[in-house]
Amino acid sequence: MVLAVIVACEIGFWVAVAAGLIARYVLRRPRLGAGLLVLAPVCDVVLLVATAVHLGSGATATWQHSVAAYYLGFSVAYGHRMVAWADARFAHRFANGPAPVRATGSAYTRLCWADVGRTALAVAIAGGVLLGLTAWVDDPSRTAELTGSLPLLGVILGVELLWAISSTLWPRRSPVRAG
């Protein structure tokens, strides 16, 4: 059940984003677009409530409950950036906005280090959700999967940190232009 809710929330997130951007740029209704974009974070609330209700009803935590916590953390931490990414492409395509530019060199390195911060926030949120659900259920035999998935958050942050270090040592180069 939880996995289906995760998938539905992910689909709902992108439907809200697409509807908001279509309203903003295609229909030229920026206020409606903003209203629709506000619905994207509602998906996170739905997922948190569904996960808590499922565990509260006596279910034993599975890897799916851990994935729900991970999804929540990363959705909150990276949601604004994902919407901004989509917004830039919609603005370019439908409103004659500037073409999105692929970051290179030191600009790319700064983005990678900003991602370390976002990932640290995502890890903190996901860890907080895992620990919060564990405390709320208050039955270690039913929440062992939640606490057992905490170390993976450290691995994820470590990989992000290694990526930022590598981008500092070997920054992304600008594409070579022919001609």
Salt bridges, closest charged atoms under 4 A:
ASP87 OD1 - ARG24 NH1 2.90
ASP115 OD1 - ARG81 NH1 2.15
ASP115 OD1 - ARG118 NH1 2.90
